[in-house]
């Protein structure tokens, strides 16, 4: 896909910025004199190389935009802290949220309406419809910019596979094979063969992922009516499998309270043979958890032979603080365009980003699903081919098949709240040998339905 020339883009966005401080008295009062300061999200816990790469991108941006000062602020979305940060006004001006949060934040006007500014970007109409809707208001205006998409995957440790006598080039292709491999890894190495996220809504997230993989759904939406379907044969089978792996096979280790950061850390440290998370997780594992590239393997999530079996897909939105004034909003959209988006749509920007990132010894070329279309994604990989420094061959079990799997969006109603309801369900199954799965699901289903009925 071709984009407008960089100069034209700069003029367009500069005009948008200038227009915010025109003759209108209200806008004049709203726009501060002098440089515009924008606080932007930066992942916490990055290694020195990743911080250096980020800082260099800030320098490049400020050189091209002398009227804007970028101030990094450590931020990472977690369900347990985000609501308090939002209410307390402590979020950066530009911050990211999962697809599942987009519509709710827009409806409650808890983020800024940047749709007019986004409309000026050359790729504004190029987003995949399924991706775009997560950041759109009811009228179709894009308040939040989709910056990354993912499909769930099975991550595995190639070194533990080898130590257990398994072929790391032939990862499991079914859930029976996952169970067998997990037990073999646990028996041969003493490490957890398979681990499960269970905390901070991630337990519900991954439990929903597995439910989808077996053909289930956690809710059914018919017009304005949403019906909870947590108490289903598919969810029951998922929990029974996890119970068997935990109590019969003893293949899941001893930690059953993993959150996202904790499981990434344990996996990177070689303590876990396999776990399920987003397919593009390599970057976080490398930059935040010191993953050894030689250890890493990833494959598509095995799907059961069921009519509706599919892979849960989601992604990340870049948003702007609701309280941001017009000048900050315009500058923020410039940053979102520069830092997140241009590398996906413009060759020169992609090359600059890849070159800068590779020079800091940070990963370039890790797999992800496209926010535009597959053709644009394939073309962008060609642009940066000389800078790719991730073990692509070890990722082919995923990249060769990731576009062939049916992608299913996350539950549409009360998503994070229902994930939270499911957290203690999976925790109970993994920590109580006599856990009553039928009773757990019945109660969770009733709680979820009450939530959905409230809207």
N, C-alpha and C positions, 0 to 999 in steps of 0.2 A: 504494500500500500504506500502511495506517495503522500507526503505531507507538504504543506505550504513552506516556502523558504524560511529559514530561521529569521531573517530580517523582517519579513512580513509578519511572522508570528510575534516578534518582539514589538513591532509597531502596533499590532492589534491589541496585545495585552497592555502595552504602555498607554494606549488610548483609553482602555478600560480603567486603568489606574487613575489617569488624569481626569477622566470624566467624573470620578467620585468626589473631586474637590473643585467643582465648577462654580457657577454663580449662585447656586442655591444656598441660602443662608444656613439651612439645617445641615447640608453636607459639609459646608465650610467648618461649622462647629464640630462636626463629627470627625473630620480628618485632621490629625495633628500636623503641626509644621515640622519640617525636617525629615530625616530618614524614618521609614516605617520599620518598626521592630516586629518580627514574627517569631514566636516560639514554636519550634517544630519537634515532633516526636523522634526520639532515637532509642533503639532497643537498649535496655539495660544489660550489663554483664558482657558487653562486647570485648573481644581481645584488642590489643593495641593496634594491630593491623587494620581491624575493622573500623576502629575509631579514626585512625589516620585517613582511611579511604573516605569515610563520611565527612571529615573535616575538609578534605580536599574538594569534595563536591560542593560544600558550602562556599569555599573560597571561589570556585569556578562560577557559582551562581551569583555571588555578590559582585564579582568583577563584571559580569554581564548586566547586573542590575544594581548600580551604585546607590540607588535610593532606598535599598532594602537591606536591613541587618537581620541575619538569621541567627537565632539563639537556640541551640539544641537543648532539649529537656528529656531526661530519661523517662520513658513511658512504655508500658506493655499492657495491652488489654487483658484483664482477668475478671471473671464474673464477680468475684468477691470484693473487688476494690473499685470497679468502674463506676457503679452507681453513686458511691460516696464522692468520688472525684468529680463526677458530673454535677452533683448537687452543690459541692463545695467550691466549684469554679477553679479547681486546681489543674485542669487539663491544659496541655499546650494549645496554641492557636490552631495548629494542624495536628490532628491525631487520627488514629486508625481504629476501626471497629470491624467485627465480623459481619458478613452479609446478613446474618439473622437479626442484627440490631438496627439495620438501616431504616426500615419502614416505620418502626416504632419511634425512633428518634425524630424522624421527619414529621410524623403525625403530631407529636407533642411539641414540635418546634424547638427541640433541644440542641439542634445544630443549625448553622447558618444556611440560608438559601443562597447558594452560589450558582444556581442554574443559568442565570444570564451570562455569567463569566465563562462557565464551562461550554456554553453554546458557541463561543467564539473559537474554541480549540478545533484544529483541523480534523480530529478523529472523533468529535462529539457524537456523530451519527453512525460510527463504525462499530460500536460495542455490540457484542453478542446480545440478543434480546433477553435471554435467560440470565445473563450477567447483569445487564443494565437495570433490570427491574428491582434489584435489591437496593439500588440507590435512588430510585425514582419516587416522587410524590404521586398521589392519585391521578394528577393531571398529566403525568408523564415527564415532568421536569426533573432533571438530574440534580439533586441536592448533594449527593455524595458520589465520589468518583471510584469506580471499581479499579483497583490497582493490581490485583492478583486473584487468580482462581485456582482451585485445587480439586482433585479427586482423591479419596482416601486410598492408602496403599499399605502394604505389608513391608515394614523395614526389618532387615535382618543383619546379623553380625556374621560376616563371611569367615572370620577367624574361628569363632565358636562352632560354626558349621563344620569346618575342617577338623577341629579338635574332636568333634563328636562323630567323625566318620561320614559326614554328609557332604554332598557335592554342592558347593556354593554357587555353581553355575546352573543348578537345577533346583531352584527354590520350590516350596510347596505350591501346588496348583489346586488343592482342595482343603477343606477344613479337617478332614480325616488325616491328610498328610501333615497339616500344621500340628495336630495333636501328637502324631507319631514323632515328628521332628523335635517338638518341645520336650517330650519325654526322653528322647535320645540325648539331647543336649544336657538336660538336667542330670541324667544318669552318668554321662561320660565326663562332664566338666564341673558339676556342682553349682552351675549358674542357673538362673531362671530361664527355662526354655522359651517361655512366653510370658509377657506381663501385660497388665490391663490398666488403663487410666481409670480412676475412680473418684477424683475430687474436683471441686471448683467447677461443677457442671460438665467436666470432661468425661466423667463416668457415664452420664446420660448421652453425651455426644457419641462416644464410641459404642455404647450399647445400641443406640439407634443405628449406627453404621452397620453393626453386625446383623441387626434386625432386617435392614434393607438387603443385606447380602443373602439372607435366607428367604427373601420375598415378602417380608412384612412391611408395615408402615405403622408409625406411632399415632397417626390421626387420619381421619377422613373428613374432607371439607366439601360441603354441598351448599353452595350459596353462602349465606351468613352463618350456617350451622356447622360447627366443628365437633366431631365425635372422637373421643380418645380411643385408641386401639392398642394400648400397652399390654393388655391381658389377651395375648394372641398365641396361637400355636408356634409361630415363628420366634417370638420373644422367649417363649418357654423353652424351645429347643436351644436357643443361644445360651440361656442361663444354665440349662442342664449340661451343656458341653463345658462351660466354664467351671461348673461345680465338679465335673468329672476330672478335668485337668488339674484342678486345685487339690481335691481330696483323694481321688483314686490314683492319679499319676504322680502327684507331688512335683509337678513340672513348672509351677509358677512362682517359685522362690518364696520369700518370707515377707515382702513388702506389698501390702494390698491397699495402700493409701497414696498412690501416685497422683500428683498433679502434672501438668504439661511440662513444667521446668524440671521437675524431679525425675520423670521417666526419661526425658532427653539426656539428663546428666548420667543416669545409671546406664543407659544404652551406650552412650559415648565412652563410658568407662569400662565397657566390656562385661557388664553384669547381667545383661539381658540378651537372649538369643533373637527374639522376635517381638514386635509390638505393632499396633495399628495407629497410624496418624496420617496427616496430609502428605500427599506424594512429593511436595516441594520442600520437605523439612530438612534437606541436607544443609542448606545455608545456616540455619539456626544451630544444628548439631556441630558444625565446623567452627562458626564464629563465636558461639557462646559456650560450647561444651568441649572444645578441643578434640573433636572426633578425629581418629586416624583414618585417612581416606582408604587405606588398604582394608580396613575392617568392614567397610560399608557395602551393603547390598540393599536393593529395593525391588519389589515386584508388585504386580497388580493384585488387588484384593481378590481372593478366590470367591466365586459366587456359586451358591447352591443351584441345583437344577430345578429351579422354580420359575413360574411364568413371570413374576414381577421382580425377580432378583436384580439388584442394581447397586451401583456405587454411590454412596453419599458424596455430594459435591458442595462446595461452599467457596468462600473467598474473603477478601479484605477490601474495605472501603476506606478511602481517605476523606476526612470530614474537617469542617472548620467550626470553631467555637461559635455558639449562638450569639455571644455578646460582642463578637468582633465587629469593629466599625468598617465602613466601606473601603477605606484604604488598606486595612489589614486583610480583608476578604480578597481584594484584588491581588495583593502581594502573595497571599496564601495560595491562591489558584496558580500563580506563576510558579511557586515552589512545587506544588503537586505536579504540575506539567513537567517541570525540569527534572525533579528527582525521581518521580515514580513512572511517568507516562512516556516521555519522549523516547526513552531507550527501547520502548516496545513498538514504536511507530515510525521512528525517523533514523535512518542509517547513521548519519554523522553523530547524533546523540547517543545511539547505541554503542558505537565504536568508542566514543569518549568515555562513556560509563564503564565499558568493559576494560578498556586500557587502564583507567584509573584504579579500578577494582583489582585487576590482576597484578598491577604494580605493587599493591599493598598485600599481595599474596592472599587475597580473599577469593572465594569461589565464584567462578563465572561459568554459566552453562548448565546449572542444576535444572532438572525437569520441572515444568509447571504447565498447567492448562492455560490456554490463551484467553485473554479478556476480549479479544477481537474475533479472529477466526483462525483456523489451522494454517491457511496459506500465509497469513501475516506472521504467524508464529514461526513457521518453517523458514520464511525469508529472514526473519530477525536472527535466527541461529546461524545462517550463512554470513551475515554481516560481522558477527563476532567470533567466527570459527577459530581464528588464529589466537584468540585470547582464552579460549575454553581451557580450564585447568582442573575440572572435576573428573572423577573416574567414570567416564561415559559408558565404557564397556560393562562396568559393574551395574549400571542402571538400565541396561537394555531389557531385562525381564519386565520392567515397568514401561519404559518409553516405547517399546515395540508394540505394546498392546493398550496403552492408556486411552487412545482415541476409539478403541473398538468396544469399550464397555459402556453399557447404558448408565448415564449419569442422572441421579435423582436428587433434586434439591432438598435442602433441609426442611423440617416441618415448618409450616407457614405461620402457625398461631402459637403465641406464648412459648416460643422455642426454648429460650434459656431457662425459663421457669420450669418447663417440663423436663429438661435435662437435669435440673436440680432435683426434681422429684425422683428421678431414676438413680442418682448417685448412691443413696443408701441401699437401694435394691441390690446393686452389684456388689457393694461393700459387704452386705449381709451374706450373700452367696459365697463370697470368698473368705469370710472370717468365721462363719458359723456352719459347721458341718451338717447340722440338722435344719438348716434354713428351709422354710416352707415356701418354695418358689410360687406355687399357686396363690397362696395367701398374700405374699409380697406384691405380686402383680395385680391382684384384685384390688388391694388397697391403693396402690399407685395409680391404677386406672381411675378409680373413683375420685382421687385427689386431682388428677389431671382434668377429668371431666368438669369438676366443680370450677376449676380455674378457667377452662375454656368457656363455660357457661357465663362467667362474669365478664367475658370479653377481655 
